[in-house]
Amino acid sequence: MVATRDLVLKTIQRKQPVSIVELADAVGINPISVRHHISNLEEGGLVASEDKRHGVGRPLRLYLLTEKGHEHFPTQSLRLASSLIQQLKETLPERKLDTLFRDIGARMYENESKNLEPLNLDARLDLIDRQLTGEGFTVRIERTESEIRIHETSCPYFHVGQEHHEVCTIDRELINTALESESERTACLLHGDSQCTYVIPLDAIPVGIQ
């Protein structure tokens, strides 16, 4: 699923602006499947569309990458980040490496909240949203009577994470630190899901911040 989605993105990058039919021909899947991938990519903010008139009749819908879509492809800085992480993995014991990434996520929240008044749950969720969005995630937070679900439909660490899953600790630890509880990851972009999802039962969150 991820491989097909990336192939659709790469085709748009190479041919943009491009139509659904052109994408289907280039990728080798049917237009219905292409529309499904395009819908997910638009929801994640990676792809936009524009209409082009071509004579009489309905305009042709063409697709192109957004700025975030262009950032989805590896750059020299991403390759450098991957090389640095590889060097750390070869140098540090696994436990220390895990602690390092957890500390990065925890400090992202603590540095933002340290000068604020004690935050209630709504304020903490808002801060999580702002912090993750500022990092480049596309975030959607759901709150029910029993749990909180934090969805990330795009991830700035996606390319590095394909080789180094340890980076997935960063956003999770930010969430855990903010809510003072342990989240469960129930979906992951790296596993082929359409989003990463973290679930936190409300009864696991300290009463003092609810």
C-alpha positions in Angstrom: 0.0 0.0 0.0 2.8 2.4 1.0 4.8 1.4 -2.1 1.9 2.1 -4.4 1.1 5.4 -2.7 4.8 6.5 -3.1 4.7 5.4 -6.8 1.7 7.7 -7.3 3.5 10.5 -5.6 6.7 10.0 -7.7 4.6 9.9 -10.9 3.0 13.2 -9.9 6.4 14.7 -9.2 7.7 13.6 -12.5 4.7 14.4 -14.7 2.8 17.1 -12.9 0.2 18.4 -13.4 -1.3 15.0 -14.3 -4.7 13.5 -14.7 -6.2 10.4 -13.0 -6.1 8.5 -16.3 -2.4 9.4 -16.9 -1.6 8.3 -13.4 -3.4 5.0 -13.8 -1.5 4.3 -17.0 1.9 5.3 -15.5 1.4 3.4 -12.3 -0.3 0.3 -13.8 -3.4 0.3 -11.6 -7.0 1.1 -12.4 -8.4 4.7 -12.1 -10.6 3.8 -9.1 -7.6 2.7 -7.1 -5.7 5.8 -8.1 -8.6 8.0 -6.9 -8.4 6.2 -3.5 -4.7 7.0 -3.2 -5.2 10.6 -4.4 -8.0 11.1 -1.8 -5.6 9.9 1.0 -2.8 12.1 -0.3 -5.0 15.1 -0.5 -6.2 14.5 3.1 -2.6 14.4 4.2 -1.8 17.7 2.4 0.7 16.1 -0.1 -1.4 16.6 -3.2 -3.5 19.4 -4.6 -5.6 19.7 -7.7 -6.5 22.3 -10.4 -9.0 22.4 -13.2 -7.9 22.8 -16.9 -10.4 23.6 -19.6 -9.9 21.7 -22.9 -12.7 22.8 -25.2 -16.4 22.1 -24.5 -17.4 20.1 -21.5 -16.2 19.7 -18.0 -12.7 20.9 -17.2 -10.0 18.3 -16.7 -9.0 17.8 -13.1 -5.2 17.7 -12.8 -3.0 16.8 -9.7 0.2 18.3 -8.5 2.4 18.1 -5.4 2.0 20.7 -2.6 5.0 22.1 -0.8 4.6 19.3 1.8 4.4 16.8 -1.0 7.8 17.9 -2.4 9.2 17.6 1.1 8.1 14.0 1.2 11.0 13.1 -1.1 14.4 12.5 0.4 16.8 15.4 0.4 20.4 15.7 1.3 19.5 16.7 4.8 17.4 13.6 5.2 20.2 11.4 4.0 22.5 13.2 6.5 20.0 12.6 9.3 19.8 8.9 8.4 23.6 8.6 8.3 23.9 10.3 11.8 21.3 7.9 13.3 23.1 5.0 11.8 26.4 6.2 13.4 24.6 6.5 16.8 23.2 3.0 16.4 26.7 1.7 15.8 28.1 3.6 18.7 25.5 3.6 21.5 24.0 0.6 23.3 20.3 0.1 22.3 19.0 1.2 25.7 20.9 4.5 25.6 19.7 5.1 22.0 16.1 4.5 23.1 16.6 6.9 26.0 18.0 9.5 23.6 15.0 9.5 21.3 12.6 9.5 24.3 14.3 12.5 25.7 14.0 14.4 22.4 10.2 13.9 22.5 9.8 14.7 26.2 11.8 17.9 25.9 9.7 19.1 22.9 6.7 19.2 25.2 8.5 20.4 28.4 10.3 23.3 26.6 7.0 24.5 25.3 5.0 24.2 28.5 7.6 25.1 31.2 6.6 28.8 31.2 2.9 28.2 31.2 0.4 27.8 34.0 -0.4 24.2 34.9 -2.3 22.8 31.9 -5.6 21.0 31.9 -6.4 18.3 29.4 -7.8 20.5 26.7 -4.7 22.8 26.9 -2.4 19.8 26.7 -4.1 18.4 23.7 -3.9 21.8 22.0 -0.2 22.0 22.8 0.3 18.5 21.4 -1.5 19.6 18.2 0.7 22.7 17.9 3.9 21.0 18.6 3.4 18.1 16.2 2.0 20.4 13.5 5.1 22.6 13.9 7.3 19.6 13.4 5.5 18.8 10.1 2.9 16.3 11.1 -0.7 16.5 9.9 -2.6 15.9 13.1 -6.2 15.1 14.0 -7.3 14.6 17.6 -10.5 12.8 18.6 -11.8 12.7 22.2 -14.6 10.4 23.2 -16.1 9.5 26.6 -13.6 6.8 27.1 -10.4 7.6 25.2 -8.3 10.1 23.2 -7.2 9.2 19.7 -4.3 11.1 18.1 -4.0 10.6 14.3 -1.1 11.6 12.2 -1.9 11.4 8.5 1.6 12.5 7.4 5.0 12.3 9.1 8.1 14.4 8.6 10.2 11.4 9.8 8.7 9.0 7.3 11.8 8.5 5.1 14.2 8.3 8.0 11.8 6.0 9.8 11.8 3.5 7.0 15.3 2.7 7.9 15.4 3.7 11.5 12.2 2.9 13.3 13.6 4.4 16.5 12.5 7.9 15.4 8.9 6.9 15.9 9.7 7.2 19.6 9.9 11.0 19.4 6.2 11.9 18.7 5.0 9.1 20.9 7.1 10.3 23.9 5.9 13.9 23.4 2.3 12.6 23.7 3.1 10.4 26.7 4.8 13.3 28.5 2.0 15.7 27.8 -0.7 13.3 29.0 1.4 11.7 31.8 0.4 8.2 30.6 1.4 5.5 28.1 -0.2 5.6 24.7 -0.8 2.6 22.4 0.1 2.8 18.7 -2.7 1.0 16.9 -1.8 2.1 13.3 1.4 3.2 11.6 2.3 4.7 8.3 5.5 2.6 8.2 3.4 -0.6 8.4 1.2 0.4 5.4 -1.6 2.1 7.3 -3.1 5.4 6.1 -2.1 7.1 9.3 -0.3 6.7 12.6 -2.8 6.5 15.5 -2.1 6.7 19.2 -4.8 5.7 21.7 -4.9 6.8 25.4 -7.7 5.7 27.7 -9.1 8.6 29.7 -8.9 6.6 32.9 -5.2 6.2 32.4 -4.7 10.0 32.5 -4.1 11.5 36.0 -7.3 13.0 37.4 -5.4 16.2 38.2 -5.1 17.2 34.6 -8.6 16.2 33.4 
